[in-house]
Amino acid sequence: MGLEQRRAIWAIYVWCRRTDKLVDGPNASHMTPRALDRWEKRLDDVFEGRPYDMLDAALSDTVSKYPVDIQI
């Protein structure tokens, strides 16, 4: 596997870990439906090429190079 592909996998993994921490991490009991809606909107923005931070930018770059659909 090439470097670009490893970076893409890393970007997906990071997003998944961040999401997991929201729902299973130490602050999970404070997560509200509204906060989860904002996180979902953020993912939509990432897929539309509007990242919020550098980690979002890595995923945004990945989905632009390796198109995938958001699946619910």
C-alpha positions as CSV (number, residue, x, y, z in Angstrom):
1,M,0.0,0.0,0.0
2,G,1.3,3.4,-1.0
3,L,1.9,6.4,1.2
4,E,-1.2,8.2,-0.1
5,Q,-3.4,5.3,0.6
6,R,-2.0,4.9,4.1
7,R,-2.8,8.6,4.7
8,A,-6.3,8.1,3.5
9,I,-6.9,5.2,5.8
10,W,-5.4,7.2,8.7
11,A,-7.8,10.1,7.9
12,I,-10.8,7.8,8.0
13,Y,-9.6,6.1,11.2
14,V,-9.1,9.5,12.9
15,W,-12.6,10.6,12.1
16,C,-14.0,7.3,13.4
17,R,-12.0,7.6,16.6
18,R,-13.2,11.1,17.2
19,T,-16.8,10.0,16.6
20,D,-16.3,7.1,19.0
21,K,-15.0,9.4,21.7
22,L,-18.1,11.5,21.4
23,V,-20.4,8.7,22.2
24,D,-18.2,6.4,24.3
25,G,-15.6,8.8,25.8
26,P,-15.5,10.5,29.2
27,N,-17.9,13.2,28.1
28,A,-20.4,11.0,26.4
29,S,-23.0,11.5,29.1
30,H,-23.1,15.2,28.2
31,M,-23.7,14.6,24.5
32,T,-27.1,15.9,23.5
33,P,-29.0,15.1,20.3
34,R,-28.3,18.7,19.2
35,A,-24.5,18.2,19.6
36,L,-24.8,14.9,17.6
37,D,-26.7,16.8,14.9
38,R,-23.9,19.4,14.7
39,W,-21.3,16.5,14.4
40,E,-23.4,15.1,11.5
41,K,-23.5,18.5,9.9
42,R,-19.8,18.7,10.2
43,L,-19.4,15.4,8.4
44,D,-21.6,16.6,5.7
45,D,-19.4,19.7,5.4
46,V,-16.3,17.6,5.2
47,F,-17.8,15.6,2.3
48,E,-18.7,18.9,0.6
49,G,-15.1,20.1,0.9
50,R,-15.7,22.5,3.8
51,P,-13.5,21.2,6.6
52,Y,-13.5,22.8,10.1
53,D,-10.0,21.8,11.2
54,M,-6.9,20.0,9.9
55,L,-8.2,16.6,10.8
56,D,-11.4,17.3,8.9
57,A,-9.2,18.5,6.0
58,A,-7.4,15.2,5.9
59,L,-10.8,13.4,5.6
60,S,-12.1,15.9,3.1
61,D,-9.0,15.3,1.0
62,T,-9.5,11.6,1.2
63,V,-13.1,11.6,0.1
64,S,-12.2,13.8,-2.8
65,K,-9.5,11.4,-4.0
66,Y,-11.4,8.2,-3.1
67,P,-15.1,9.0,-3.4
68,V,-17.4,7.2,-1.0
69,D,-21.0,7.9,0.1
70,I,-22.1,8.6,3.6
71,Q,-24.1,5.6,4.7
72,I,-26.5,5.6,7.5
